[in-house]
Amino acid sequence: MPRIRPNFTKSPYFVDEPGNWHLQPGAPKELQKELETYLRDLETIDEPGTINGIRIDPL
């Protein structure tokens, strides 16, 4: 299944350095928030029985 590319990665403000994603100075606040949220979500560890942190109950 292909992954959806986050919108901030399509911005001219986005800097794709390996291990150091960041935005250039002057990036819009909404873009900054999107990147911060994305990076924070990457730190979320999926536990067994969950998908993206959502518990999946067996039928």
N, C-alpha and C positions, 0 to 999 in steps of 0.2 A: 504494500500500500504506500503510495507516495505521501511524503510529508508536505504540509502546507508551509510555504515560506513566509515567515512573519513580515508584515508591512515595513517595519523599520529597516530591514535588510535591503529594501529597494530604494531607500532614501539616499540622496547625494551626501547627506551628513554622516552616514554610516561608514565606519572604518572596520574592515574585517581582517584584523590581525589575529593570527592563531593564538588562542588563549587570552586575548585581550580585546574583545569586542568593545567598542565605544563609539560615541558620537562626537563629531567635530563641534567646536564652540559655536554657539548661535542656533543649535538645533531647537526646533519647536518643543514646548513643554510636553505636549501630548506624545511626541516621539520619544522623549526622554523617559516618560512614565511607562510607555510600552516596552522599551528596552529593559528598564529596571524590573518590571513585572516578569518579563521573560527570563531574565537571568536568575531572579529569585525562585521562580518555578523550577528551574533546572536543578536547584539544590534539594527539592522535595524528593525524598526516597520513596519509591513505590514499595508497599508492603505486599506480601502474598495475599491474594484475594482482592486486590484493588487494581483499577486501571486509572492512571492519572490521579491517584489519591482518592478515588471514589470506590467505596466498598461494593463488591459484587456478591450478592447472596445467591447461592445455588438454588435451583428450583426445587 
